[in-house]
Amino acid sequence: AFWCAMGNVLAQPKVIQPEPVSDLPNVVLKDTLGRGRFLKTLLCLHDEGGLVVVKAYYKRADSPSLGPYKQQLARLRASLHGLPCPHV
């Protein structure tokens, strides 16, 4: 459904689909916590019984490359790997 006013068209927010969570091992979508424009916040259940918050970015065809961000996240993950409290 669309709402029109003075020539402007505003679309309804896209309904969250569970596809991004299917790429994550041992995680099942439970609920949607936020519907931001770029990042969607999902509450998921881990196989071991804990709750996990997942931030999902829905990449469009015309989006810029995410390669530099992927490298930065890999560096952050490596630097946090040996911490005694990995969930923090």
C-alpha positions as CSV (number, residue, x, y, z in Angstrom):
1,A,0.0,0.0,0.0
2,F,1.2,3.5,-0.8
3,W,0.3,6.9,0.6
4,C,0.4,9.9,-1.8
5,A,0.5,13.6,-1.0
6,M,1.5,16.4,-3.3
7,G,3.2,14.1,-5.8
8,N,5.4,12.3,-3.2
9,V,5.1,8.6,-2.8
10,L,6.1,6.9,0.4
11,A,6.3,3.1,0.4
12,Q,5.5,0.9,3.3
13,P,8.6,-0.5,5.1
14,K,9.8,-3.8,3.7
15,V,8.7,-6.8,5.7
16,I,11.6,-8.6,7.2
17,Q,12.3,-11.9,5.5
18,P,14.3,-14.6,7.4
19,E,16.8,-15.1,4.5
20,P,19.7,-13.3,6.1
21,V,19.4,-15.4,9.2
22,S,19.4,-18.6,7.2
23,D,23.1,-17.8,6.3
24,L,24.0,-17.9,10.0
25,P,24.7,-21.3,11.6
26,N,22.7,-22.3,14.7
27,V,20.4,-19.2,14.6
28,V,16.6,-19.0,14.1
29,L,14.6,-15.8,13.7
30,K,12.4,-15.1,16.6
31,D,11.3,-11.4,16.3
32,T,12.0,-8.1,14.6
33,L,13.3,-5.4,17.0
34,G,13.9,-2.5,14.6
35,R,13.2,-1.6,11.0
36,G,15.8,1.0,10.2
37,R,16.3,2.2,6.7
38,F,19.6,0.4,6.2
39,L,20.0,-2.0,9.1
40,K,17.3,-4.3,10.4
41,T,17.6,-5.5,14.0
42,L,16.4,-9.1,14.5
43,L,16.1,-11.0,17.7
44,C,17.2,-14.6,17.1
45,L,17.4,-17.8,19.2
46,H,20.7,-19.7,19.2
47,D,20.6,-23.5,19.2
48,E,22.2,-23.5,22.6
49,G,19.2,-21.7,24.1
50,G,20.5,-18.1,24.2
51,L,19.1,-15.0,22.6
52,V,21.1,-13.3,19.9
53,V,20.6,-9.8,18.4
54,V,21.5,-9.7,14.7
55,K,21.9,-6.6,12.6
56,A,21.0,-7.4,8.9
57,Y,21.9,-5.2,6.0
58,Y,19.8,-5.7,2.9
59,K,22.0,-5.0,0.0
60,R,20.3,-3.6,-3.1
61,A,21.6,-4.1,-6.6
62,D,22.7,-0.5,-6.9
63,S,24.5,-0.5,-3.5
64,P,28.2,0.2,-3.3
65,S,30.7,-2.6,-2.6
66,L,30.8,-3.8,1.0
67,G,34.3,-5.3,0.6
68,P,36.1,-2.7,2.7
69,Y,33.5,-3.1,5.5
70,K,33.9,-6.8,5.4
71,Q,37.6,-6.5,5.8
72,Q,37.2,-4.1,8.8
73,L,34.8,-6.5,10.5
74,A,37.2,-9.3,10.0
75,R,40.0,-7.3,11.7
76,L,37.6,-6.4,14.6
77,R,36.6,-10.0,15.0
78,A,40.3,-11.2,15.1
79,S,41.2,-8.5,17.7
80,L,38.3,-9.6,19.9
81,H,38.9,-13.4,19.5
82,G,40.9,-14.1,22.7
83,L,38.7,-12.1,25.1
84,P,37.6,-14.0,28.3
85,C,34.0,-12.7,27.7
86,P,33.3,-13.2,24.0
87,H,29.7,-12.2,24.3
88,V,30.5,-8.7,25.5
